[in-house]
Amino acid sequence: MRMRLAIVLLTVAAAALTGCNDANEGEHVRTVGWFLDHRDELAMALKACRDNPGERGKTPDCINANEARKKAFVKEMKDAIK
C-alpha cells in the first residue's frame, strides 16, 4: 500500500512539474530575419526588452531583436560608407 501511494504521489508531482518551464508557451518566437523585415515591431520589441530586462531580457524574442538591431546597425554603417 505504501509503495502504491509513493508511486501515485511521484506521478502526480511529475505531472504537475512538466509545464513549469513553458514560460513562452503559445508565444511565437520571431527570427532575426523577421525583425529585419518588420522594423516597427523590432522597435516595439526592443522597447519591451529594455523596459523589463529582468523578465524579458533572456527570452528568444529579445535575443533575436537585439541581434537584428546589431545587424541593421552594421548594414546602415556599410550603406553610409558607400
PDB file of N, CA, C and O in Angstrom:
ATOM      1  N   MET A   1       0.818  -1.194   0.000  1.00  0.00           N
ATOM      2  CA  MET A   1       0.000   0.000   0.000  1.00  0.00           C
ATOM      3  C   MET A   1       0.863   1.260   0.000  1.00  0.00           C
ATOM      4  O   MET A   1       0.579   2.212  -0.727  1.00  0.00           O
ATOM      5  N   ARG A   2       1.919   1.264   0.817  1.00  0.00           N
ATOM      6  CA  ARG A   2       2.804   2.428   0.859  1.00  0.00           C
ATOM      7  C   ARG A   2       3.487   2.659  -0.485  1.00  0.00           C
ATOM      8  O   ARG A   2       3.663   3.792  -0.931  1.00  0.00           O
ATOM      9  N   MET A   3       3.861   1.555  -1.113  1.00  0.00           N
ATOM     10  CA  MET A   3       4.548   1.654  -2.402  1.00  0.00           C
ATOM     11  C   MET A   3       3.625   2.281  -3.449  1.00  0.00           C
ATOM     12  O   MET A   3       4.052   3.121  -4.242  1.00  0.00           O
ATOM     13  N   ARG A   4       2.371   1.869  -3.441  1.00  0.00           N
ATOM     14  CA  ARG A   4       1.398   2.438  -4.385  1.00  0.00           C
ATOM     15  C   ARG A   4       1.191   3.928  -4.126  1.00  0.00           C
ATOM     16  O   ARG A   4       1.130   4.726  -5.061  1.00  0.00           O
ATOM     17  N   LEU A   5       1.087   4.286  -2.878  1.00  0.00           N
ATOM     18  CA  LEU A   5       0.907   5.687  -2.520  1.00  0.00           C
ATOM     19  C   LEU A   5       2.112   6.516  -2.962  1.00  0.00           C
ATOM     20  O   LEU A   5       1.952   7.618  -3.486  1.00  0.00           O
ATOM     21  N   ALA A   6       3.303   5.991  -2.753  1.00  0.00           N
ATOM     22  CA  ALA A   6       4.517   6.701  -3.168  1.00  0.00           C
ATOM     23  C   ALA A   6       4.559   6.870  -4.681  1.00  0.00           C
ATOM     24  O   ALA A   6       4.939   7.931  -5.175  1.00  0.00           O
ATOM     25  N   ILE A   7       4.176   5.839  -5.414  1.00  0.00           N
ATOM     26  CA  ILE A   7       4.163   5.911  -6.880  1.00  0.00           C
ATOM     27  C   ILE A   7       3.142   6.931  -7.353  1.00  0.00           C
ATOM     28  O   ILE A   7       3.421   7.718  -8.257  1.00  0.00           O
ATOM     29  N   VAL A   8       1.966   6.922  -6.750  1.00  0.00           N
ATOM     30  CA  VAL A   8       0.918   7.873  -7.126  1.00  0.00           C
ATOM     31  C   VAL A   8       1.389   9.302  -6.838  1.00  0.00           C
ATOM     32  O   VAL A   8       1.212  10.180  -7.683  1.00  0.00           O
ATOM     33  N   LEU A   9       1.974   9.552  -5.685  1.00  0.00           N
ATOM     34  CA  LEU A   9       2.449  10.890  -5.339  1.00  0.00           C
ATOM     35  C   LEU A   9       3.557  11.353  -6.285  1.00  0.00           C
ATOM     36  O   LEU A   9       3.563  12.507  -6.715  1.00  0.00           O
ATOM     37  N   LEU A  10       4.484  10.468  -6.608  1.00  0.00           N
ATOM     38  CA  LEU A  10       5.550  10.832  -7.539  1.00  0.00           C
ATOM     39  C   LEU A  10       5.004  11.121  -8.932  1.00  0.00           C
ATOM     40  O   LEU A  10       5.467  12.037  -9.612  1.00  0.00           O
ATOM     41  N   THR A  11       4.030  10.346  -9.345  1.00  0.00           N
ATOM     42  CA  THR A  11       3.419  10.566 -10.654  1.00  0.00           C
ATOM     43  C   THR A  11       2.698  11.908 -10.702  1.00  0.00           C
ATOM     44  O   THR A  11       2.824  12.651 -11.676  1.00  0.00           O
ATOM     45  N   VAL A  12       1.951  12.213  -9.663  1.00  0.00           N
ATOM     46  CA  VAL A  12       1.234  13.492  -9.596  1.00  0.00           C
ATOM     47  C   VAL A  12       2.227  14.655  -9.567  1.00  0.00           C
ATOM     48  O   VAL A  12       2.024  15.659 -10.250  1.00  0.00           O
ATOM     49  N   ALA A  13       3.289  14.526  -8.789  1.00  0.00           N
ATOM     50  CA  ALA A  13       4.288  15.592  -8.706  1.00  0.00           C
ATOM     51  C   ALA A  13       4.975  15.799 -10.051  1.00  0.00           C
ATOM     52  O   ALA A  13       5.189  16.935 -10.474  1.00  0.00           O
ATOM     53  N   ALA A  14       5.317  14.711 -10.715  1.00  0.00           N
ATOM     54  CA  ALA A  14       5.968  14.824 -12.025  1.00  0.00           C
ATOM     55  C   ALA A  14       5.040  15.468 -13.042  1.00  0.00           C
ATOM     56  O   ALA A  14       5.476  16.302 -13.837  1.00  0.00           O
ATOM     57  N   ALA A  15       3.782  15.097 -13.027  1.00  0.00           N
ATOM     58  CA  ALA A  15       2.809  15.675 -13.950  1.00  0.00           C
ATOM     59  C   ALA A  15       2.614  17.167 -13.681  1.00  0.00           C
ATOM     60  O   ALA A  15       2.448  17.952 -14.615  1.00  0.00           O
ATOM     61  N   ALA A  16       2.635  17.550 -12.425  1.00  0.00           N
ATOM     62  CA  ALA A  16       2.446  18.958 -12.071  1.00  0.00           C
ATOM     63  C   ALA A  16       3.631  19.807 -12.497  1.00  0.00           C
ATOM     64  O   ALA A  16       3.466  20.980 -12.831  1.00  0.00           O
ATOM     65  N   LEU A  17       4.813  19.230 -12.488  1.00  0.00           N
ATOM     66  CA  LEU A  17       6.019  19.993 -12.810  1.00  0.00           C
ATOM     67  C   LEU A  17       6.363  20.017 -14.291  1.00  0.00           C
ATOM     68  O   LEU A  17       7.258  20.763 -14.687  1.00  0.00           O
ATOM     69  N   THR A  18       5.698  19.242 -15.114  1.00  0.00           N
ATOM     70  CA  THR A  18       6.072  19.171 -16.527  1.00  0.00           C
ATOM     71  C   THR A  18       5.898  20.488 -17.254  1.00  0.00           C
ATOM     72  O   THR A  18       6.637  20.736 -18.207  1.00  0.00           O
ATOM     73  N   GLY A  19       4.987  21.333 -16.873  1.00  0.00           N
ATOM     74  CA  GLY A  19       4.760  22.593 -17.565  1.00  0.00           C
ATOM     75  C   GLY A  19       5.463  23.781 -16.954  1.00  0.00           C
ATOM     76  O   GLY A  19       5.238  24.906 -17.400  1.00  0.00           O
ATOM     77  N   CYS A  20       6.294  23.591 -15.964  1.00  0.00           N
ATOM     78  CA  CYS A  20       6.895  24.715 -15.259  1.00  0.00           C
ATOM     79  C   CYS A  20       7.854  25.542 -16.118  1.00  0.00           C
ATOM     80  O   CYS A  20       7.968  26.747 -15.899  1.00  0.00           O
ATOM     81  N   ASN A  21       8.524  24.957 -17.058  1.00  0.00           N
ATOM     82  CA  ASN A  21       9.496  25.685 -17.868  1.00  0.00           C
ATOM     83  C   ASN A  21       8.919  26.195 -19.174  1.00  0.00           C
ATOM     84  O   ASN A  21       9.674  26.642 -20.038  1.00  0.00           O
ATOM     85  N   ASP A  22       7.626  26.144 -19.346  1.00  0.00           N
ATOM     86  CA  ASP A  22       6.995  26.583 -20.580  1.00  0.00           C
ATOM     87  C   ASP A  22       6.514  28.016 -20.463  1.00  0.00           C
ATOM     88  O   ASP A  22       5.341  28.295 -20.710  1.00  0.00           O
ATOM     89  N   ALA A  23       7.405  28.936 -20.089  1.00  0.00           N
ATOM     90  CA  ALA A  23       7.028  30.339 -19.879  1.00  0.00           C
ATOM     91  C   ALA A  23       6.552  30.998 -21.168  1.00  0.00           C
ATOM     92  O   ALA A  23       5.683  31.869 -21.127  1.00  0.00           O
ATOM     93  N   ASN A  24       7.107  30.597 -22.314  1.00  0.00           N
ATOM     94  CA  ASN A  24       6.747  31.211 -23.587  1.00  0.00           C
ATOM     95  C   ASN A  24       5.786  30.344 -24.392  1.00  0.00           C
ATOM     96  O   ASN A  24       5.669  30.514 -25.606  1.00  0.00           O
ATOM     97  N   GLU A  25       5.102  29.425 -23.734  1.00  0.00           N
ATOM     98  CA  GLU A  25       4.206  28.528 -24.427  1.00  0.00           C
ATOM     99  C   GLU A  25       3.104  29.321 -25.122  1.00  0.00           C
ATOM    100  O   GLU A  25       2.492  30.206 -24.523  1.00  0.00           O
ATOM    101  N   GLY A  26       2.862  29.004 -26.367  1.00  0.00           N
ATOM    102  CA  GLY A  26       1.836  29.682 -27.132  1.00  0.00           C
ATOM    103  C   GLY A  26       2.312  30.997 -27.742  1.00  0.00           C
ATOM    104  O   GLY A  26       1.582  31.616 -28.516  1.00  0.00           O
ATOM    105  N   GLU A  27       3.502  31.425 -27.411  1.00  0.00           N
ATOM    106  CA  GLU A  27       4.043  32.676 -27.933  1.00  0.00           C
ATOM    107  C   GLU A  27       4.990  32.341 -29.083  1.00  0.00           C
ATOM    108  O   GLU A  27       5.946  31.585 -28.910  1.00  0.00           O
ATOM    109  N   HIS A  28       4.719  32.902 -30.241  1.00  0.00           N
ATOM    110  CA  HIS A  28       5.529  32.633 -31.423  1.00  0.00           C
ATOM    111  C   HIS A  28       6.847  33.400 -31.325  1.00  0.00           C
ATOM    112  O   HIS A  28       6.848  34.609 -31.094  1.00  0.00           O
ATOM    113  N   VAL A  29       7.958  32.707 -31.498  1.00  0.00           N
ATOM    114  CA  VAL A  29       9.277  33.337 -31.450  1.00  0.00           C
ATOM    115  C   VAL A  29       9.599  33.869 -32.846  1.00  0.00           C
ATOM    116  O   VAL A  29       9.534  33.139 -33.835  1.00  0.00           O
ATOM    117  N   ARG A  30       9.941  35.130 -32.903  1.00  0.00           N
ATOM    118  CA  ARG A  30      10.267  35.776 -34.181  1.00  0.00           C
ATOM    119  C   ARG A  30      11.769  35.644 -34.446  1.00  0.00           C
ATOM    120  O   ARG A  30      12.578  35.716 -33.521  1.00  0.00           O
ATOM    121  N   THR A  31      12.128  35.451 -35.705  1.00  0.00           N
ATOM    122  CA  THR A  31      13.531  35.283 -36.068  1.00  0.00           C
ATOM    123  C   THR A  31      14.193  36.636 -36.296  1.00  0.00           C
ATOM    124  O   THR A  31      13.522  37.665 -36.375  1.00  0.00           O
ATOM    125  N   VAL A  32      15.515  36.620 -36.399  1.00  0.00           N
ATOM    126  CA  VAL A  32      16.275  37.837 -36.685  1.00  0.00           C
ATOM    127  C   VAL A  32      15.831  38.402 -38.028  1.00  0.00           C
ATOM    128  O   VAL A  32      15.610  39.606 -38.157  1.00  0.00           O
ATOM    129  N   GLY A  33      15.701  37.536 -39.024  1.00  0.00           N
ATOM    130  CA  GLY A  33      15.268  37.979 -40.348  1.00  0.00           C
ATOM    131  C   GLY A  33      13.889  38.616 -40.326  1.00  0.00           C
ATOM    132  O   GLY A  33      13.642  39.603 -41.019  1.00  0.00           O
ATOM    133  N   TRP A  34      12.986  38.046 -39.525  1.00  0.00           N
ATOM    134  CA  TRP A  34      11.642  38.622 -39.426  1.00  0.00           C
ATOM    135  C   TRP A  34      11.723  40.034 -38.857  1.00  0.00           C
ATOM    136  O   TRP A  34      11.073  40.949 -39.362  1.00  0.00           O
ATOM    137  N   PHE A  35      12.520  40.210 -37.805  1.00  0.00           N
ATOM    138  CA  PHE A  35      12.661  41.534 -37.212  1.00  0.00           C
ATOM    139  C   PHE A  35      13.278  42.515 -38.211  1.00  0.00           C
ATOM    140  O   PHE A  35      12.897  43.685 -38.234  1.00  0.00           O
ATOM    141  N   LEU A  36      14.215  42.061 -39.027  1.00  0.00           N
ATOM    142  CA  LEU A  36      14.823  42.951 -40.016  1.00  0.00           C
ATOM    143  C   LEU A  36      13.803  43.386 -41.070  1.00  0.00           C
ATOM    144  O   LEU A  36      13.893  44.491 -41.605  1.00  0.00           O
ATOM    145  N   ASP A  37      12.842  42.525 -41.362  1.00  0.00           N
ATOM    146  CA  ASP A  37      11.796  42.865 -42.332  1.00  0.00           C
ATOM    147  C   ASP A  37      10.654  43.669 -41.714  1.00  0.00           C
ATOM    148  O   ASP A  37       9.850  44.246 -42.447  1.00  0.00           O
ATOM    149  N   HIS A  38      10.564  43.722 -40.399  1.00  0.00           N
ATOM    150  CA  HIS A  38       9.475  44.411 -39.698  1.00  0.00           C
ATOM    151  C   HIS A  38      10.080  45.363 -38.657  1.00  0.00           C
ATOM    152  O   HIS A  38      10.106  45.062 -37.464  1.00  0.00           O
ATOM    153  N   ARG A  39      10.556  46.493 -39.125  1.00  0.00           N
ATOM    154  CA  ARG A  39      11.286  47.420 -38.256  1.00  0.00           C
ATOM    155  C   ARG A  39      10.431  48.033 -37.149  1.00  0.00           C
ATOM    156  O   ARG A  39      10.943  48.305 -36.063  1.00  0.00           O
ATOM    157  N   ASP A  40       9.148  48.254 -37.399  1.00  0.00           N
ATOM    158  CA  ASP A  40       8.286  48.815 -36.346  1.00  0.00           C
ATOM    159  C   ASP A  40       8.154  47.835 -35.182  1.00  0.00           C
ATOM    160  O   ASP A  40       8.232  48.224 -34.017  1.00  0.00           O
ATOM    161  N   GLU A  41       7.952  46.554 -35.515  1.00  0.00           N
ATOM    162  CA  GLU A  41       7.857  45.537 -34.471  1.00  0.00           C
ATOM    163  C   GLU A  41       9.186  45.356 -33.759  1.00  0.00           C
ATOM    164  O   GLU A  41       9.220  45.069 -32.563  1.00  0.00           O
ATOM    165  N   LEU A  42      10.288  45.525 -34.495  1.00  0.00           N
ATOM    166  CA  LEU A  42      11.615  45.456 -33.884  1.00  0.00           C
ATOM    167  C   LEU A  42      11.758  46.550 -32.834  1.00  0.00           C
ATOM    168  O   LEU A  42      12.237  46.295 -31.729  1.00  0.00           O
ATOM    169  N   ALA A  43      11.351  47.744 -33.171  1.00  0.00           N
ATOM    170  CA  ALA A  43      11.440  48.856 -32.216  1.00  0.00           C
ATOM    171  C   ALA A  43      10.579  48.589 -30.981  1.00  0.00           C
ATOM    172  O   ALA A  43      11.001  48.864 -29.858  1.00  0.00           O
ATOM    173  N   MET A  44       9.376  48.055 -31.189  1.00  0.00           N
ATOM    174  CA  MET A  44       8.499  47.762 -30.050  1.00  0.00           C
ATOM    175  C   MET A  44       9.088  46.647 -29.182  1.00  0.00           C
ATOM    176  O   MET A  44       9.026  46.719 -27.955  1.00  0.00           O
ATOM    177  N   ALA A  45       9.657  45.622 -29.811  1.00  0.00           N
ATOM    178  CA  ALA A  45      10.249  44.521 -29.049  1.00  0.00           C
ATOM    179  C   ALA A  45      11.452  45.007 -28.250  1.00  0.00           C
ATOM    180  O   ALA A  45      11.619  44.633 -27.089  1.00  0.00           O
ATOM    181  N   LEU A  46      12.291  45.839 -28.867  1.00  0.00           N
ATOM    182  CA  LEU A  46      13.460  46.363 -28.153  1.00  0.00           C
ATOM    183  C   LEU A  46      13.040  47.213 -26.956  1.00  0.00           C
ATOM    184  O   LEU A  46      13.661  47.155 -25.895  1.00  0.00           O
ATOM    185  N   LYS A  47      11.983  48.001 -27.134  1.00  0.00           N
ATOM    186  CA  LYS A  47      11.488  48.819 -26.022  1.00  0.00           C
ATOM    187  C   LYS A  47      10.977  47.932 -24.891  1.00  0.00           C
ATOM    188  O   LYS A  47      11.273  48.184 -23.722  1.00  0.00           O
ATOM    189  N   ALA A  48      10.212  46.895 -25.233  1.00  0.00           N
ATOM    190  CA  ALA A  48       9.684  45.982 -24.217  1.00  0.00           C
ATOM    191  C   ALA A  48      10.820  45.263 -23.493  1.00  0.00           C
ATOM    192  O   ALA A  48      10.746  45.042 -22.284  1.00  0.00           O
ATOM    193  N   CYS A  49      11.859  44.903 -24.222  1.00  0.00           N
ATOM    194  CA  CYS A  49      13.007  44.216 -23.615  1.00  0.00           C
ATOM    195  C   CYS A  49      13.769  45.146 -22.676  1.00  0.00           C
ATOM    196  O   CYS A  49      14.224  44.729 -21.611  1.00  0.00           O
ATOM    197  N   ARG A  50      13.906  46.412 -23.078  1.00  0.00           N
ATOM    198  CA  ARG A  50      14.603  47.386 -22.223  1.00  0.00           C
ATOM    199  C   ARG A  50      13.777  47.748 -20.994  1.00  0.00           C
ATOM    200  O   ARG A  50      14.327  47.974 -19.916  1.00  0.00           O
ATOM    201  N   ASP A  51      12.451  47.803 -21.158  1.00  0.00           N
ATOM    202  CA  ASP A  51      11.577  48.184 -20.049  1.00  0.00           C
ATOM    203  C   ASP A  51      11.523  47.125 -18.948  1.00  0.00           C
ATOM    204  O   ASP A  51      11.287  47.456 -17.785  1.00  0.00           O
ATOM    205  N   ASN A  52      11.737  45.865 -19.300  1.00  0.00           N
ATOM    206  CA  ASN A  52      11.649  44.798 -18.307  1.00  0.00           C
ATOM    207  C   ASN A  52      12.740  43.749 -18.566  1.00  0.00           C
ATOM    208  O   ASN A  52      12.431  42.606 -18.900  1.00  0.00           O
ATOM    209  N   PRO A  53      14.008  44.132 -18.414  1.00  0.00           N
ATOM    210  CA  PRO A  53      15.086  43.190 -18.735  1.00  0.00           C
ATOM    211  C   PRO A  53      15.158  42.005 -17.786  1.00  0.00           C
ATOM    212  O   PRO A  53      15.647  40.945 -18.175  1.00  0.00           O
ATOM    213  N   GLY A  54      14.695  42.148 -16.576  1.00  0.00           N
ATOM    214  CA  GLY A  54      14.726  41.033 -15.634  1.00  0.00           C
ATOM    215  C   GLY A  54      13.847  39.881 -16.054  1.00  0.00           C
ATOM    216  O   GLY A  54      14.198  38.718 -15.852  1.00  0.00           O
ATOM    217  N   GLU A  55      12.703  40.195 -16.639  1.00  0.00           N
ATOM    218  CA  GLU A  55      11.770  39.151 -17.052  1.00  0.00           C
ATOM    219  C   GLU A  55      11.942  38.777 -18.516  1.00  0.00           C
ATOM    220  O   GLU A  55      11.830  37.605 -18.874  1.00  0.00           O
ATOM    221  N   ARG A  56      12.214  39.768 -19.368  1.00  0.00           N
ATOM    222  CA  ARG A  56      12.230  39.520 -20.808  1.00  0.00           C
ATOM    223  C   ARG A  56      13.616  39.461 -21.425  1.00  0.00           C
ATOM    224  O   ARG A  56      13.762  39.024 -22.566  1.00  0.00           O
ATOM    225  N   GLY A  57      14.638  39.893 -20.693  1.00  0.00           N
ATOM    226  CA  GLY A  57      15.972  40.035 -21.272  1.00  0.00           C
ATOM    227  C   GLY A  57      16.557  38.806 -21.913  1.00  0.00           C
ATOM    228  O   GLY A  57      17.287  38.916 -22.898  1.00  0.00           O
ATOM    229  N   LYS A  58      16.259  37.634 -21.384  1.00  0.00           N
ATOM    230  CA  LYS A  58      16.832  36.393 -21.906  1.00  0.00           C
ATOM    231  C   LYS A  58      15.832  35.568 -22.713  1.00  0.00           C
ATOM    232  O   LYS A  58      16.069  34.389 -22.978  1.00  0.00           O
ATOM    233  N   THR A  59      14.712  36.184 -23.104  1.00  0.00           N
ATOM    234  CA  THR A  59      13.742  35.457 -23.921  1.00  0.00           C
ATOM    235  C   THR A  59      14.244  35.398 -25.359  1.00  0.00           C
ATOM    236  O   THR A  59      15.014  36.261 -25.780  1.00  0.00           O
ATOM    237  N   PRO A  60      13.816  34.391 -26.114  1.00  0.00           N
ATOM    238  CA  PRO A  60      14.256  34.285 -27.512  1.00  0.00           C
ATOM    239  C   PRO A  60      13.931  35.524 -28.341  1.00  0.00           C
ATOM    240  O   PRO A  60      14.737  35.933 -29.178  1.00  0.00           O
ATOM    241  N   ASP A  61      12.761  36.129 -28.121  1.00  0.00           N
ATOM    242  CA  ASP A  61      12.416  37.327 -28.892  1.00  0.00           C
ATOM    243  C   ASP A  61      13.373  38.482 -28.598  1.00  0.00           C
ATOM    244  O   ASP A  61      13.782  39.188 -29.520  1.00  0.00           O
ATOM    245  N   CYS A  62      13.735  38.685 -27.338  1.00  0.00           N
ATOM    246  CA  CYS A  62      14.653  39.773 -27.004  1.00  0.00           C
ATOM    247  C   CYS A  62      16.049  39.508 -27.560  1.00  0.00           C
ATOM    248  O   CYS A  62      16.708  40.422 -28.056  1.00  0.00           O
ATOM    249  N   ILE A  63      16.491  38.279 -27.477  1.00  0.00           N
ATOM    250  CA  ILE A  63      17.804  37.935 -28.033  1.00  0.00           C
ATOM    251  C   ILE A  63      17.804  38.162 -29.539  1.00  0.00           C
ATOM    252  O   ILE A  63      18.741  38.752 -30.076  1.00  0.00           O
ATOM    253  N   ASN A  64      16.759  37.699 -30.227  1.00  0.00           N
ATOM    254  CA  ASN A  64      16.682  37.874 -31.680  1.00  0.00           C
ATOM    255  C   ASN A  64      16.519  39.344 -32.063  1.00  0.00           C
ATOM    256  O   ASN A  64      17.090  39.789 -33.058  1.00  0.00           O
ATOM    257  N   ALA A  65      15.752  40.094 -31.289  1.00  0.00           N
ATOM    258  CA  ALA A  65      15.576  41.520 -31.577  1.00  0.00           C
ATOM    259  C   ALA A  65      16.900  42.270 -31.412  1.00  0.00           C
ATOM    260  O   ALA A  65      17.228  43.128 -32.231  1.00  0.00           O
ATOM    261  N   ASN A  66      17.646  41.961 -30.382  1.00  0.00           N
ATOM    262  CA  ASN A  66      18.939  42.618 -30.193  1.00  0.00           C
ATOM    263  C   ASN A  66      19.918  42.254 -31.300  1.00  0.00           C
ATOM    264  O   ASN A  66      20.688  43.105 -31.745  1.00  0.00           O
ATOM    265  N   GLU A  67      19.901  41.014 -31.748  1.00  0.00           N
ATOM    266  CA  GLU A  67      20.773  40.605 -32.855  1.00  0.00           C
ATOM    267  C   GLU A  67      20.359  41.321 -34.142  1.00  0.00           C
ATOM    268  O   GLU A  67      21.214  41.750 -34.916  1.00  0.00           O
ATOM    269  N   ALA A  68      19.058  41.450 -34.369  1.00  0.00           N
ATOM    270  CA  ALA A  68      18.571  42.171 -35.550  1.00  0.00           C
ATOM    271  C   ALA A  68      18.984  43.638 -35.495  1.00  0.00           C
ATOM    272  O   ALA A  68      19.343  44.220 -36.519  1.00  0.00           O
ATOM    273  N   ARG A  69      18.935  44.239 -34.304  1.00  0.00           N
ATOM    274  CA  ARG A  69      19.368  45.637 -34.147  1.00  0.00           C
ATOM    275  C   ARG A  69      20.837  45.784 -34.517  1.00  0.00           C
ATOM    276  O   ARG A  69      21.212  46.737 -35.199  1.00  0.00           O
ATOM    277  N   LYS A  70      21.667  44.854 -34.077  1.00  0.00           N
ATOM    278  CA  LYS A  70      23.094  44.896 -34.403  1.00  0.00           C
ATOM    279  C   LYS A  70      23.320  44.767 -35.903  1.00  0.00           C
ATOM    280  O   LYS A  70      24.115  45.510 -36.479  1.00  0.00           O
ATOM    281  N   LYS A  71      22.619  43.820 -36.543  1.00  0.00           N
ATOM    282  CA  LYS A  71      22.774  43.613 -37.986  1.00  0.00           C
ATOM    283  C   LYS A  71      22.288  44.837 -38.762  1.00  0.00           C
ATOM    284  O   LYS A  71      22.912  45.229 -39.748  1.00  0.00           O
ATOM    285  N   ALA A  72      21.192  45.438 -38.332  1.00  0.00           N
ATOM    286  CA  ALA A  72      20.675  46.625 -39.004  1.00  0.00           C
ATOM    287  C   ALA A  72      21.662  47.777 -38.874  1.00  0.00           C
ATOM    288  O   ALA A  72      21.862  48.530 -39.827  1.00  0.00           O
ATOM    289  N   PHE A  73      22.277  47.923 -37.717  1.00  0.00           N
ATOM    290  CA  PHE A  73      23.255  48.980 -37.490  1.00  0.00           C
ATOM    291  C   PHE A  73      24.464  48.797 -38.403  1.00  0.00           C
ATOM    292  O   PHE A  73      24.933  49.758 -39.013  1.00  0.00           O
ATOM    293  N   VAL A  74      24.967  47.575 -38.498  1.00  0.00           N
ATOM    294  CA  VAL A  74      26.128  47.299 -39.363  1.00  0.00           C
ATOM    295  C   VAL A  74      25.773  47.590 -40.814  1.00  0.00           C
ATOM    296  O   VAL A  74      26.577  48.170 -41.544  1.00  0.00           O
ATOM    297  N   LYS A  75      24.573  47.190 -41.240  1.00  0.00           N
ATOM    298  CA  LYS A  75      24.155  47.452 -42.628  1.00  0.00           C
ATOM    299  C   LYS A  75      24.056  48.955 -42.891  1.00  0.00           C
ATOM    300  O   LYS A  75      24.477  49.433 -43.944  1.00  0.00           O
ATOM    301  N   GLU A  76      23.506  49.686 -41.944  1.00  0.00           N
ATOM    302  CA  GLU A  76      23.390  51.135 -42.110  1.00  0.00           C
ATOM    303  C   GLU A  76      24.770  51.786 -42.188  1.00  0.00           C
ATOM    304  O   GLU A  76      24.966  52.721 -42.964  1.00  0.00           O
ATOM    305  N   MET A  77      25.710  51.314 -41.409  1.00  0.00           N
ATOM    306  CA  MET A  77      27.068  51.864 -41.453  1.00  0.00           C
ATOM    307  C   MET A  77      27.733  51.546 -42.788  1.00  0.00           C
ATOM    308  O   MET A  77      28.409  52.403 -43.357  1.00  0.00           O
ATOM    309  N   LYS A  78      27.553  50.335 -43.294  1.00  0.00           N
ATOM    310  CA  LYS A  78      28.117  49.967 -44.599  1.00  0.00           C
ATOM    311  C   LYS A  78      27.492  50.807 -45.712  1.00  0.00           C
ATOM    312  O   LYS A  78      28.185  51.249 -46.628  1.00  0.00           O
ATOM    313  N   ASP A  79      26.177  51.023 -45.626  1.00  0.00           N
ATOM    314  CA  ASP A  79      25.499  51.841 -46.639  1.00  0.00           C
ATOM    315  C   ASP A  79      25.960  53.284 -46.575  1.00  0.00           C
ATOM    316  O   ASP A  79      26.021  53.954 -47.606  1.00  0.00           O
ATOM    317  N   ALA A  80      26.287  53.779 -45.390  1.00  0.00           N
ATOM    318  CA  ALA A  80      26.731  55.169 -45.236  1.00  0.00           C
ATOM    319  C   ALA A  80      28.116  55.367 -45.827  1.00  0.00           C
ATOM    320  O   ALA A  80      28.438  56.458 -46.296  1.00  0.00           O
ATOM    321  N   ILE A  81      28.931  54.339 -45.812  1.00  0.00           N
ATOM    322  CA  ILE A  81      30.304  54.432 -46.342  1.00  0.00           C
ATOM    323  C   ILE A  81      30.299  54.460 -47.855  1.00  0.00           C
ATOM    324  O   ILE A  81      31.193  55.059 -48.453  1.00  0.00           O
ATOM    325  N   LYS A  82      29.323  53.832 -48.496  1.00  0.00           N
ATOM    326  CA  LYS A  82      29.270  53.748 -49.966  1.00  0.00           C
ATOM    327  C   LYS A  82      29.204  55.098 -50.618  1.00  0.00           C
ATOM    328  O   LYS A  82      29.155  55.189 -51.845  1.00  0.00           O
TER     329      LYS A  82
END
